């Protein structure tokens, strides 16, 4: 799994092949297929491991600034992997389904932490936070002349938002 994560992070999904994953893991290429039917399957296994680690870390964190730092570090460590994930979510049905299942787990797990049962609001927060993290680590704020700390403060403000109440 770690060899696959490193390959995907270094070369992206399209630039990675199963032989390189097996070689990096110290195995013969045919050994890969004893554990995974194809490259997408191991990509999904890496994604699920990543998503579970991130969700558990967020749930254990106490303050918005701690969560922001954790997420930024995690997104930074998985920059290219996340780019591949975003593309595959649109182009690959099995990845789209796995990501939807992961998001449903996130919604359920975050409901208690966020003090809301409004699934639409929770998912919108997840999506906003993910996009902000990606934009920060990909340098989009910096490219627009916005310092890292100002961008991080916007992330913290988003993490601190409360659900709106319908009248």
C-alpha positions in Angstrom: 0.0 0.0 0.0 2.8 2.4 0.9 4.6 1.7 -2.3 1.4 2.4 -4.3 0.8 5.6 -2.4 4.3 6.8 -3.2 4.0 5.9 -6.8 0.6 7.6 -7.1 1.9 10.7 -5.3 5.0 10.9 -7.5 3.5 10.1 -10.9 -0.2 10.4 -10.5 -2.7 7.7 -11.4 -2.1 7.9 -15.2 1.7 7.9 -14.8 1.8 4.9 -12.5 1.8 1.3 -13.5 1.3 -1.9 -11.5 4.8 -3.1 -12.3 6.3 0.0 -10.8 4.2 -0.5 -7.7 5.3 -4.1 -7.3 8.9 -3.2 -7.9 8.8 -0.4 -5.4 7.3 -2.8 -2.8 10.1 -5.3 -3.5 7.9 -7.9 -5.3 7.7 -9.4 -8.7 5.1 -7.7 -11.0 2.9 -10.8 -11.1 2.7 -10.8 -7.3 0.7 -7.5 -7.5 -2.2 -9.4 -9.2 -2.5 -11.9 -6.3 -3.6 -9.0 -4.1 -5.3 -6.5 -6.5 -7.1 -7.1 -9.8 -5.9 -3.8 -11.3 -4.4 -0.4 -10.6 -7.8 1.2 -9.8 -8.3 -1.4 -7.0 -5.1 -0.5 -5.3 -5.8 3.3 -5.9 -9.1 2.8 -4.1 -7.4 0.9 -1.2 -4.9 3.8 -0.8 -7.8 6.3 -0.9 -9.8 4.4 1.7 -6.8 4.2 4.0 -6.2 8.0 3.5 -9.8 8.9 4.1 -10.1 6.8 7.3 -6.9 8.3 8.7 -8.0 11.8 7.9 -11.4 11.4 9.3 -10.2 9.8 12.5 -7.6 12.6 12.9 -10.2 15.3 12.4 -12.6 13.6 14.9 -9.8 13.5 17.5 -8.7 17.1 17.1 -10.1 19.6 19.5 -9.8 23.0 17.9 -10.3 24.5 14.4 -6.7 25.6 14.1 -5.5 22.1 15.0 -7.9 20.6 12.4 -6.7 23.2 9.8 -3.1 22.3 10.3 -3.8 18.6 10.2 -5.8 18.8 7.0 -3.2 21.1 5.3 -0.4 18.7 6.1 -2.4 15.8 5.0 -3.5 17.4 1.7 0.1 18.6 1.1 1.4 15.0 1.6 -1.2 13.7 -1.0 -1.3 16.6 -3.5 -0.8 14.6 -6.7 -2.9 11.7 -5.4 -5.7 14.1 -4.6 -5.5 15.5 -8.2 -5.9 12.0 -9.5 -8.7 11.3 -7.1 -10.6 14.4 -8.3 -10.2 13.4 -12.0 -11.1 9.8 -11.4 -14.2 10.7 -9.4 -15.5 12.3 -12.7 -14.2 9.7 -15.1 -14.3 6.3 -13.3 -17.6 4.9 -11.9 -16.0 2.7 -9.3 -14.0 5.6 -7.9 -17.1 7.8 -7.9 -19.0 5.2 -5.9 -16.2 4.7 -3.4 -15.9 8.4 -2.9 -19.6 8.7 -2.4 -19.5 5.9 0.2 -16.6 7.6 1.9 -18.5 10.9 2.0 -21.5 9.2 3.6 -19.3 7.9 6.3 -17.8 11.3 6.8 -21.3 12.9 7.1 -22.3 10.4 9.7 -19.1 10.7 11.7 -19.0 14.5 11.6 -22.7 14.9 12.6 -22.0 14.6 16.3 -18.7 16.6 16.2 -20.4 19.4 14.3 -23.6 19.3 16.3 -25.8 19.1 13.3 -27.9 16.4 11.6 -28.2 18.5 8.5 -26.5 16.2 5.9 -26.6 18.8 3.2 -24.8 21.4 5.5 -22.2 18.8 6.6 -21.4 17.7 3.1 -21.2 21.4 1.9 -18.7 22.0 4.8 -16.7 18.9 3.8 -16.6 20.1 0.2 -15.6 23.7 1.1 -12.9 22.5 3.4 -11.5 20.1 0.9 -11.4 22.7 -1.8 -9.8 25.3 0.4 -7.1 22.9 1.5 -6.4 21.9 -2.1 -6.2 25.5 -3.1 -3.9 26.4 -0.3 -1.5 23.6 -0.8 -1.6 23.9 -4.6 -0.6 27.6 -4.2 -3.7 29.2 -5.6 -3.9 31.7 -2.8 -0.2 32.6 -3.1 -0.6 33.0 -6.9 -3.2 35.7 -6.2 -0.9 37.4 -3.7 -2.6 36.1 -0.6 -0.2 35.0 2.2 -0.4 31.4 3.5 -1.5 32.6 6.9 -4.4 34.6 5.6 -5.6 31.6 3.6 -5.2 29.4 6.6 -7.3 31.8 8.7 -10.0 31.5 6.0 -9.9 27.7 6.4 -10.2 28.0 10.2 -13.1 30.4 9.8 -14.8 27.9 7.5 -14.1 25.0 10.0 -15.7 27.2 12.7 -18.9 27.9 10.8 -22.2 26.9 12.3 -25.2 25.5 10.4 -27.7 28.1 9.3 -31.2 27.7 10.7 -34.1 27.7 8.4 -37.0 30.0 9.3 
